[in-house]
Amino acid sequence: QLQLVESGGGLVQPGGSLRLSCAASGFTLDYYAIGWFRQAPGKEREGVSCITSSGGSTTYPDSVRGRFTISRDNAKNTVYLQMNSLKPEDTAVYYCAARRTGYSSSYCYRKPNDYSYWGQGTQVTVSS
């Protein structure tokens, strides 16, 4: 059974850092693009980062560019989202999602509808 499990969320002060993990089971990430999304209360789900199955391409919206970094460890079947200089407006539930693209694909996706598989989410709260 294909499954994604996020972890690493929590409460952090403004300016702090967190690293989120997205562990995949039931499939190998070598053939999938992975995206990180977030959803704050009353807002639409927003794409914050994506990485191709080759790990060679990433995309960030202006709101997180320079602060968030996505990476993948295919040997551990895990994708990470390093979040630095966190702001209160980063508070949201963070989700990872997967879409099959083929081995070493250069495709990256930013819209929720582009993804087939989703994790359950992990809460990130930035507050003093």
C-alpha positions as CSV (number, residue, x, y, z in Angstrom):
1,Q,0.0,0.0,0.0
2,L,1.4,3.4,-1.0
3,Q,1.8,5.7,1.9
4,L,3.3,9.1,2.8
5,V,4.0,10.1,6.4
6,E,5.0,13.6,7.4
7,S,6.8,14.4,10.6
8,G,8.9,17.1,12.2
9,G,6.3,19.8,12.8
10,G,5.8,21.6,16.0
11,L,5.8,24.9,17.8
12,V,8.7,27.3,17.0
13,Q,9.5,30.9,17.7
14,P,9.7,33.5,14.9
15,G,13.1,33.2,13.3
16,G,13.5,29.6,14.2
17,S,13.9,26.5,12.1
18,L,12.3,23.2,11.5
19,R,13.0,20.3,9.2
20,L,10.0,18.3,8.0
21,S,10.3,14.8,6.7
22,C,8.1,12.9,4.3
23,A,8.7,9.1,4.4
24,A,7.4,7.0,1.6
25,S,6.4,3.4,1.9
26,G,4.9,1.0,-0.7
27,F,6.7,2.7,-3.5
28,T,10.1,4.1,-4.4
29,L,10.7,7.9,-4.8
30,D,13.0,7.3,-7.7
31,Y,10.0,7.4,-10.0
32,Y,8.0,10.2,-8.3
33,A,8.0,13.9,-8.1
34,I,7.3,15.1,-4.6
35,G,5.7,18.4,-3.5
36,W,5.3,20.1,-0.2
37,F,2.1,22.1,0.4
38,R,0.6,24.0,3.3
39,Q,-2.8,25.0,4.3
40,A,-3.7,27.6,6.9
41,P,-7.2,27.8,8.5
42,G,-9.6,29.4,6.0
43,K,-7.1,29.4,3.2
44,E,-6.5,27.3,0.1
45,R,-3.8,24.7,0.0
46,E,-0.6,26.4,-1.3
47,G,2.3,24.8,-2.9
48,V,5.6,25.7,-1.3
49,S,8.2,23.4,-2.9
50,C,8.6,20.5,-5.3
51,I,11.4,18.2,-6.4
52,T,11.7,15.9,-9.4
53,S,12.4,12.2,-9.3
54,S,16.0,13.0,-10.2
55,G,16.4,15.6,-7.5
56,G,17.7,18.0,-10.1
57,S,14.9,20.6,-10.1
58,T,13.1,22.5,-7.4
59,T,10.5,25.3,-7.4
60,Y,9.6,27.8,-4.7
61,P,7.0,30.6,-4.5
62,D,8.3,34.1,-3.6
63,S,6.8,33.7,-0.1
64,V,9.3,31.0,0.9
65,R,12.2,31.5,-1.6
66,G,15.5,31.8,0.2
67,R,14.1,30.4,3.5
68,F,12.8,26.9,2.5
69,T,14.9,24.1,1.0
70,I,13.7,20.8,-0.4
71,S,15.9,17.8,-0.7
72,R,15.5,14.0,-1.1
73,D,17.4,10.9,0.0
74,N,16.3,8.1,-2.3
75,A,18.2,5.6,-0.2
76,K,16.0,6.4,2.8
77,N,12.9,7.0,0.5
78,T,12.4,10.3,2.3
79,V,12.0,13.9,1.2
80,Y,12.8,16.8,3.5
81,L,11.8,20.4,3.8
82,Q,14.2,22.6,5.7
83,M,12.5,25.7,6.9
84,N,14.6,28.6,8.2
85,S,13.7,32.1,9.4
86,L,10.2,31.1,10.1
87,K,7.5,33.7,10.3
88,P,4.1,33.6,12.0
89,E,2.5,33.5,8.5
90,D,4.2,30.2,7.9
91,T,1.8,28.7,10.4
92,A,-0.2,25.9,8.7
93,V,-0.6,22.2,8.3
94,Y,2.1,21.0,5.9
95,Y,1.5,18.1,3.5
96,C,3.7,16.2,1.2
97,A,2.3,14.7,-2.0
98,A,3.6,12.3,-4.7
99,R,3.0,12.0,-8.5
100,R,4.5,9.2,-10.6
101,T,6.7,10.8,-13.4
102,G,9.2,8.0,-14.3
103,Y,12.8,7.5,-13.5
104,S,15.0,10.6,-13.5
105,S,12.2,12.8,-14.8
106,S,12.7,16.6,-14.9
107,Y,9.1,17.4,-14.3
108,C,8.1,19.3,-11.2
109,Y,4.5,20.2,-10.2
110,R,3.1,23.0,-8.0
111,K,-0.6,22.5,-8.0
112,P,-2.5,20.2,-5.6
113,N,-4.5,18.6,-8.4
114,D,-1.2,17.5,-10.1
115,Y,-0.6,15.0,-7.3
116,S,-2.1,11.6,-6.7
117,Y,-1.0,10.6,-3.3
118,W,-1.0,12.6,0.0
119,G,0.2,12.3,3.5
120,Q,-1.9,13.2,6.6
121,G,-0.1,16.4,7.3
122,T,2.0,17.8,10.1
123,Q,1.2,21.0,12.1
124,V,3.7,23.9,12.1
125,T,3.0,26.8,14.4
126,V,5.3,29.8,14.5
127,S,4.5,31.9,17.5
128,S,6.3,33.7,20.4
